[in-house]
Amino acid sequence: MVIYNVTVSIDQAVEHDWLGWMRSTHIPDVLHTGCFLECRLSRVNGEEDGGCTYSVMYLVQDQATLDHYQAQFAPQLQQDHAARFQGKFAAFRTTLNVIEEFKK
Protein backbone atom coordinates (compact mmCIF):
# COMPACT_ATOMS: atom_id res chain seq x y z
CA MET A 1 0.00 0.00 0.00
CA VAL A 2 1.03 3.57 -0.66
CA ILE A 3 -0.30 6.76 0.91
CA TYR A 4 -0.36 9.74 -1.41
CA ASN A 5 -0.51 12.80 0.83
CA VAL A 6 -1.29 16.31 -0.38
CA THR A 7 -0.71 19.03 2.21
CA VAL A 8 -2.48 22.28 1.38
CA SER A 9 -2.20 25.62 3.16
CA ILE A 10 -5.24 27.64 2.18
CA ASP A 11 -5.99 31.32 2.74
CA GLN A 12 -8.55 31.80 5.53
CA ALA A 13 -10.64 34.03 3.26
CA VAL A 14 -11.46 31.05 1.00
CA GLU A 15 -11.18 28.21 3.51
CA HIS A 16 -14.92 27.41 3.65
CA ASP A 17 -15.28 27.59 -0.13
CA TRP A 18 -12.21 25.36 -0.52
CA LEU A 19 -13.48 22.78 1.98
CA GLY A 20 -16.88 22.65 0.29
CA TRP A 21 -15.32 22.26 -3.15
CA MET A 22 -12.90 19.59 -1.92
CA ARG A 23 -15.75 17.60 -0.36
CA SER A 24 -18.28 17.96 -3.17
CA THR A 25 -16.07 18.04 -6.26
CA HIS A 26 -12.32 17.49 -6.05
CA ILE A 27 -12.06 14.47 -3.76
CA PRO A 28 -14.97 12.68 -5.49
CA ASP A 29 -13.31 13.41 -8.86
CA VAL A 30 -10.02 11.93 -7.63
CA LEU A 31 -11.76 8.84 -6.23
CA HIS A 32 -13.77 8.49 -9.46
CA THR A 33 -10.51 7.81 -11.34
CA GLY A 34 -10.63 4.34 -9.77
CA CYS A 35 -7.02 4.59 -8.64
CA PHE A 36 -7.60 5.05 -4.91
CA LEU A 37 -9.17 2.89 -2.22
CA GLU A 38 -10.09 5.70 0.19
CA CYS A 39 -9.36 9.27 1.20
CA ARG A 40 -9.00 11.04 4.53
CA LEU A 41 -9.27 14.81 4.87
CA SER A 42 -7.63 16.18 8.04
CA ARG A 43 -6.86 19.59 9.45
CA VAL A 44 -3.24 20.02 10.52
CA ASN A 45 -2.89 21.24 14.10
CA GLY A 46 -0.54 24.08 15.04
CA GLU A 47 -0.86 26.16 11.87
CA GLU A 48 0.67 29.61 11.52
CA ASP A 49 -1.41 32.81 11.60
CA GLY A 50 -3.09 33.77 8.35
CA GLY A 51 -3.62 30.33 6.92
CA CYS A 52 -5.22 26.96 7.46
CA THR A 53 -3.42 23.73 6.62
CA TYR A 54 -5.03 20.46 5.61
CA SER A 55 -3.77 17.00 4.75
CA VAL A 56 -5.58 15.01 2.08
CA MET A 57 -4.44 11.38 2.29
CA TYR A 58 -5.32 8.97 -0.49
CA LEU A 59 -4.68 5.24 -0.08
CA VAL A 60 -3.58 3.43 -3.23
CA GLN A 61 -2.85 -0.26 -3.77
CA ASP A 62 0.65 0.13 -5.21
CA GLN A 63 3.15 2.52 -6.76
CA ALA A 64 2.23 1.47 -10.31
CA THR A 65 -1.36 2.60 -9.75
CA LEU A 66 -0.17 5.89 -8.27
CA ASP A 67 2.16 6.38 -11.26
CA HIS A 68 -0.81 5.79 -13.58
CA TYR A 69 -2.89 8.35 -11.67
CA GLN A 70 -0.09 10.91 -11.79
CA ALA A 71 0.41 10.45 -15.53
CA GLN A 72 -3.22 10.22 -16.64
CA PHE A 73 -5.33 12.22 -14.18
CA ALA A 74 -3.29 14.41 -11.82
CA PRO A 75 -2.29 17.17 -14.26
CA GLN A 76 -5.90 18.12 -15.09
CA LEU A 77 -7.16 17.76 -11.52
CA GLN A 78 -4.29 19.87 -10.19
CA GLN A 79 -4.93 22.46 -12.91
CA ASP A 80 -8.61 22.65 -11.92
CA HIS A 81 -7.59 23.26 -8.30
CA ALA A 82 -5.02 25.88 -9.25
CA ALA A 83 -7.43 27.74 -11.52
CA ARG A 84 -10.11 27.92 -8.83
CA PHE A 85 -7.83 28.93 -5.93
CA GLN A 86 -4.97 30.68 -7.74
CA GLY A 87 -2.80 32.71 -5.37
CA LYS A 88 -4.75 31.47 -2.33
CA PHE A 89 -2.91 28.24 -1.53
CA ALA A 90 0.39 26.42 -1.34
CA ALA A 91 0.54 22.64 -1.77
CA PHE A 92 3.13 19.92 -1.57
CA ARG A 93 2.85 16.22 -2.17
CA THR A 94 4.52 13.26 -0.50
CA THR A 95 4.21 9.51 -0.79
CA LEU A 96 4.56 7.04 2.05
CA ASN A 97 5.08 3.31 1.64
CA VAL A 98 3.04 1.44 4.22
CA ILE A 99 5.29 -1.22 5.72
CA GLU A 100 2.86 -2.60 8.28
CA GLU A 101 -0.63 -1.99 9.61
CA PHE A 102 -1.81 -2.34 13.18
CA LYS A 103 -5.52 -2.30 14.00
CA LYS A 104 -7.38 -2.72 17.21
Helices and strands as residue ranges (DSSP letters): E 2-11, G 12-14, H 15-21, I 22-26, H 27-32, E 36-43, E 51-60, H 63-72, H 74-84, E 89-97
